[in-house]
Amino acid sequence: MGRGKIPIKKIESKNSRVVTFCKRRFGLMKKAQELSVLCDAQIALIVFSNTGKLYHFSSPRNMDNIIQRYYQCGEVCSESLQKLHLPFDRVVPRLMQRIEQSEKMVRTLMGEELSSLCLNDLEQLECKVQLGMDRIKARKSQLVEDLQRRGIELQRENDALHKMIQLSESGRSAESIVKNNNGLSSIGMATNLWQQNILQPWR
């Protein structure tokens, strides 16, 4: 039968807590040493017990060298982050300015806020509006032509369907006439035979 899972919470018994701390600390340092040897990693481990006692492990260098390297890496990372933040701080105001200019241009094209524009600005605005109107008209004409072309195609398809229906109905009418004629011929032949039988003297 396997061991039950131990819940991760503070051990209330002081003696049990001390025993568990010693076992876990030993296992932690053993794993750190194995990781350093197997993977050629530089490891520094610092542990303080609840009584304030220090335990440490370092491999393969001594603790001071690893800690010094840690501080150097922290300084490099901090400088890199600062360099990344500088362009971001410069880009945001530029983007905000461009957004504001675009919104102002939209309002101007809508005919709003024209009082601050000089004659040259108004002429440029008029050219832009006229160019936009020309493009709108061209697009509108293209759509109208497409709709008209589609309407003609639908009308042709409709006419073709009507012709097919008329031909089908004409064929049915001709077939009905033939059947009627055949029926009348049969009736006439039967009448003649009946008359012949009536008029023929009995033998």
C-alpha positions in Angstrom: 0.0 0.0 0.0 1.5 3.4 -1.0 2.0 6.3 1.3 -0.8 8.9 1.5 -0.3 12.4 0.1 0.9 14.8 2.8 -1.1 18.1 2.7 1.1 21.2 2.2 0.5 23.2 5.3 2.4 24.3 8.4 3.3 21.4 10.7 1.9 22.2 14.2 4.2 19.9 16.2 7.6 21.6 16.8 9.5 18.4 16.9 7.9 17.1 13.7 8.6 20.4 12.1 12.3 20.3 13.0 12.6 16.7 11.7 10.8 17.5 8.5 13.0 20.6 7.9 16.2 18.6 8.3 15.0 15.9 5.9 13.7 18.3 3.3 16.8 20.6 3.5 19.1 17.6 3.0 17.0 16.4 0.0 16.9 20.0 -1.5 20.7 20.4 -1.3 21.2 16.9 -2.7 19.0 17.7 -5.7 20.8 21.0 -6.2 24.2 19.2 -6.3 22.9 16.6 -8.7 21.5 19.4 -11.0 24.8 21.2 -10.9 26.8 18.1 -11.8 24.4 16.7 -14.4 23.7 19.9 -16.2 26.9 21.9 -15.5 24.8 24.6 -13.9 25.9 27.2 -11.4 23.7 27.0 -8.4 23.5 29.0 -5.1 21.1 27.9 -2.4 20.4 29.9 0.8 18.1 28.6 3.5 17.2 30.1 6.9 15.5 28.0 9.4 12.7 29.4 11.6 15.3 29.9 14.3 17.4 32.0 12.0 20.1 29.5 11.4 21.8 29.8 7.9 22.3 26.9 5.6 23.8 27.4 2.1 25.1 25.5 -0.9 27.0 26.6 -4.0 28.4 24.7 -6.9 30.7 24.8 -8.8 31.8 28.3 -7.7 31.7 29.8 -4.3 28.7 31.7 -3.1 30.2 35.2 -3.5 31.0 34.7 -7.1 27.5 33.4 -8.0 25.9 36.3 -6.0 28.1 38.8 -7.8 27.1 37.4 -11.1 23.5 37.6 -10.1 23.8 41.3 -9.3 25.6 42.0 -12.6 22.8 40.2 -14.5 20.2 42.3 -12.6 21.9 45.5 -13.6 22.1 44.4 -17.3 18.4 43.4 -17.2 17.5 46.7 -15.6 19.4 48.7 -18.3 17.7 46.6 -21.0 14.3 47.3 -19.6 15.1 51.0 -19.4 16.2 51.0 -23.0 13.0 49.3 -24.1 10.9 51.8 -22.2 12.6 54.8 -23.7 11.4 54.2 -27.3 7.9 53.3 -26.0 7.7 56.6 -24.1 8.7 58.5 -27.2 6.3 56.6 -29.5 3.1 57.0 -27.5 3.0 60.8 -27.7 3.6 60.6 -31.5 0.8 58.1 -31.9 -1.5 60.3 -29.8 -0.6 63.3 -31.9 -1.3 61.4 -35.2 -4.7 60.2 -33.8 -5.6 63.7 -32.9 -4.6 65.0 -36.4 -6.6 62.2 -38.1 -9.7 63.1 -36.0 -9.3 66.7 -36.8 -9.1 65.9 -40.5 -12.3 63.8 -40.3 -14.1 66.7 -38.7 -12.8 69.1 -41.3 -14.0 66.8 -44.2 -17.4 66.7 -42.5 -17.5 70.5 -42.7 -16.8 71.2 -39.1 -14.2 73.5 -37.5 -13.5 75.4 -40.7 -13.0 78.8 -39.0 -9.3 78.2 -38.3 -8.5 77.4 -41.9 -6.9 79.9 -44.2 -7.7 80.3 -48.0 -5.0 77.9 -49.1 -6.2 75.3 -46.6 -9.8 75.7 -47.8 -8.7 75.3 -51.4 -6.8 72.1 -50.6 -9.8 70.8 -48.6 -12.0 71.6 -51.6 -9.8 69.6 -53.9 -9.8 66.6 -51.5 -13.6 66.8 -51.2 -14.0 67.0 -55.0 -11.6 64.1 -55.5 -13.6 62.0 -53.0 -16.9 63.0 -54.7 -15.5 61.9 -58.1 -14.5 58.5 -56.7 -17.9 58.1 -55.1 -19.6 58.9 -58.4 -17.4 56.5 -60.3 -18.1 53.7 -57.8 -21.8 54.4 -57.9 -21.9 54.3 -61.7 -20.0 51.0 -61.7 -22.5 49.5 -59.2 -25.5 50.8 -61.3 -24.0 49.2 -64.5 -23.4 45.9 -62.7 -27.1 46.0 -61.5 -28.4 46.8 -65.0 -26.2 44.0 -66.5 -27.5 41.6 -64.0 -31.1 42.7 -64.7 -30.6 42.0 -68.4 -29.2 38.6 -67.7 -32.1 37.7 -65.4 -34.6 38.9 -68.1 -33.0 36.7 -70.7 -33.1 33.7 -68.3 -36.8 34.5 -67.6 -37.6 34.7 -71.4 -35.8 31.4 -72.0 -37.9 29.8 -69.2 -41.1 31.1 -70.7 -40.2 29.7 -74.1 -39.5 26.3 -72.6 -42.8 26.4 -70.8 -44.6 27.3 -74.0 -42.9 24.6 -76.0 -43.8 22.1 -73.3 -47.4 23.2 -73.3 -47.5 23.1 -77.1 -46.2 19.5 -77.1 -48.8 18.5 -74.6 -51.6 20.1 -76.7 -50.4 18.3 -79.9 -50.3 15.0 -78.0 -53.8 15.6 -76.7 -55.1 16.3 -80.2 -53.5 13.1 -81.6 -55.1 11.1 -78.8 -58.5 12.7 -79.5 -58.2 12.0 -83.2 -57.3 8.4 -82.5 -60.2 8.1 -80.1 -62.6 9.5 -82.7 -61.3 7.1 -85.3 -61.8 4.2 -83.0 -65.4 5.4 -82.3 -66.1 5.8 -86.0 -64.8 2.3 -86.8 -66.9 0.8 -84.0 -70.0 2.7 -85.3 -69.5 1.4 -88.8 -69.1 -2.2 -87.5 -72.3 -1.8 -85.5 -74.2 -0.5 -88.4 -73.0 -3.3 -90.6 -74.0 -5.8 -88.1 -77.5 -4.3 -87.8 -78.1 -3.9 -91.5 -76.7 -7.4 -92.4 -79.7 -9.9 -92.7 -79.7 -12.7 -90.3 -78.7 -16.0 -91.6 
